């Protein structure tokens, strides 16, 4: 979960009474999503399911320049998305009690990832 890390990077959020936070990932093989943040088995089950849904080593994949996880990573990113938007209310992210922002790494060895954070409001 990257929610706390994002909030630490934007101390200006405390000044926003009503607004919107947009988080965008600048990669085609990693994604962002909002989901359960309390029970780690949700992440495990999610990963197991998406790996079954979009398996590696399929004979019809032609794009495999960077390895067997290359094309599956792109498909997973498109399915999950590259950005999330969260309302900001009284200086805090207005997420549900169990929600958190997750960076989904879809490569076996993804490397460093970059995100763009945009905060709007007054």
N, C-alpha and C positions, 0 to 999 in steps of 0.2 A: 504494500500500500504506500502511495506517495503523497497522500493528503497532507500530512504534517509537514513534510519537506516543502511542498508548494506554499503552504501558509507562511512558513518561516521566510521564504524568499520575497514575500510581498507584505511587509509590515504596514503598508498604506491601507490594507484591507480594513484595519481598525477604524479608519476615518469614513468608511462608506456606510451610510444608513440604509440605502437601497441601491442595488446594483446587480452586476453580472460578472462572473469570472469565466473566462474561456481559456481552456488549456488545449494546446495543439502539439502533437508529436511530429517531428520533422524526419520521419523514416517510413519506409514502405514495408518493413518486416517487424514492426512492433505497433501496439495499439494502446488506446486508452479506453477504460470503461469504468462505470460506477457499479459497485456491487457490495455484497456482505463484507463487513470489515471486522467482525468479532470472532468468527469461527474459521480457522485456517483450513478446515476440511472442505469448505466451499471452494476455495482456490484449487485444492487438489482435485476435487471432482470436476471443476470447470476445465482444468487442463486435460484430465483424462478424457472427458467428453469431446472437447474440440480436437484433440489428437486423433480420436477415433473418427470424427466427422471429416477431418481433412488429414488423411494419413500421408506419410512420406513414401517415397519410392514407388509412386504409381507409374505404370508404363506409359501412360498418355501425357505425362508432364514433359514438356520440351524445354522449359526454362529451368535449368539446373546448373547454371554456370558457377554458382558458389556452393554447391553441394546438394545433398538429398533434401535438406530442409528449406531450400531456397524458395521454390514455388509454393509449397504449403504455407510458408510464412507470409507471403503476399496475399494469399487467399484469406488466411485468418485475420490479417489486418483489415482487409476490406469488409469482412463479416462483422468485426467488432468495432471498427471505426478509428479515426485518427484524432478526434477531438471530443471534449465534453464541455458542457456549459452548466454552471451551478449558480443559482441565485445567491446574492449576498444580502443579508439582513442584519442591521445593527452591528456591523463590523465582523460578522462571522459567516462562514459558508452555511447556507441553509440546506444542509443535507439531512436525510432521515437519520434516526438514531443509530441504525445499523449500517449506514452507507459510508463508503470510502472510495477514493479514486485509485484505480490500479493501472499500472503500466504492464501491459501484456507483452512479454518478450517471446517472440515466435521463432527465433533462431536458437540453435544449440549453443552457439558461441556468439552472441549478439554484439558485444562490445558496448562502448559508451553510447548513450542516447541523449538527444537534445529535445527540450520542449520549449514552447513559447507560451508565456502566460500574459493574458490581457485582462485588465481589470477596468470595468466601466461603472460609473455610478456617481452618486453625490451624497 
